[in-house]
Amino acid sequence: MDSRIYILTHKRLTGQLSFMENSELARLSLIPENKAISEEISYLWNISNNYFPSKDWKKDDAKKDFLTKIRSTPAAPVTVAPVATAVGSTASAFNWKLIGGLAAAIAAVALIWFLSSTGESKEVIKATNTIHYAEVIDDTKVWLDKGATLTILEESASVRKVALEGEAIFDVSHDPTRPFTIDLGDNIYAEVLGTSFRATSGHDGSVASISVTEGKVRLYSSDNAEYDLILLAGEEGELSPSKDIAFTNKSAERKGLMNGTEKIVFSDTPIKEALDRIGIHFGVEFEYHGDAALTCHYTSTIMPDYTLEETLQVISQVHPNITLTPANRSTVNVDGGCTD
């Protein structure tokens, strides 16, 4: 998770940031140390590209001071995926792996609200009208959606337990000796050792759900052993014994909390151009098969909360002779052709 701030900041500076990545960067920037890293990288980028007046900034001195600072700071190794550099950009002059090492050098900042609960004192974190970021037990990161509440129920040598009302994204600190348990209401719980996922509670009578980004989560009912789901990365599950629901989806997509608010509008756009734009939006690649020419155009609006599957279905309704089949989480096969 930590290396993402470098990748996304770099892509923003080089104009390669997709719709979904922009939402992810906004979420990660709520973490104070991530915001500081992104600002420092942007600062160095601007100096290197002479975006600041020379009378105010000395590019060579700024580079030297920045690199000296990094090299003098012991840091755990951070793996950063290679990122393409825009043609004509001076980004190649940077050692991004070196910059990536700065992550471990910046101290975590806790942003937790302490309120009172009836009967005993507990930590309660509440998001009002904006997404709220907090760090809780063992530096576990939490992004609470608007109106959501997280209560710290128990923290000991063997237990980490919280209760969620509403929706939140978790990045749980790994500790195999202390499972992290989330009370989702209606005697439904999520248990993890260390992973990233989105959780929605059932405290209001709705269905409890988990969508896993990394790692593994167990979603279960303490009342009925038949309602027990193991969810891996890329899967989502819904659980509600009272409604006889125990459901797993093998192709979970990011939607809801942390999605952007912008929609994508296509107006008589060449279909291949539209597909390429949708591919950037969802982080997938369209692979074209067969010799049918894609000469048609596409007119439609992709709403912010659409999943990839919903978007492909809309395209198929407009152009039924074009077959769009997800091969895996990063590739969609395109077969058939246009009729116009």
Secondary structure, DSSP 8 states (H G I E B T S, - for coil): -TTHHHHHHHHHHTT---HHHHHHHHHHTTSHHHHHHHHHHHHHHHHHTT-S-TTT--HHHHHHHHHHHHHTS-------------TT-SGGGS-HHHHHGGGGGS-----------SSS--EEEE--SS-EEEE-GGG-EEEE-TT-EEEEEEE-SS-EEEEEESEEEEE----TTS-EEEEEETTEEEEESS-EEEEE--TTSS-EEEEEEESEEEEEESS-TT-EEEEETT-EEEEEGGGTEEEEESS----STT--S--EEEEEEEHHHHHHHHHHHHT-EEEE-SS-----EEEEEE-TT--HHHHHHHHHHH-TTEEEEE-SSSEEEEEE----
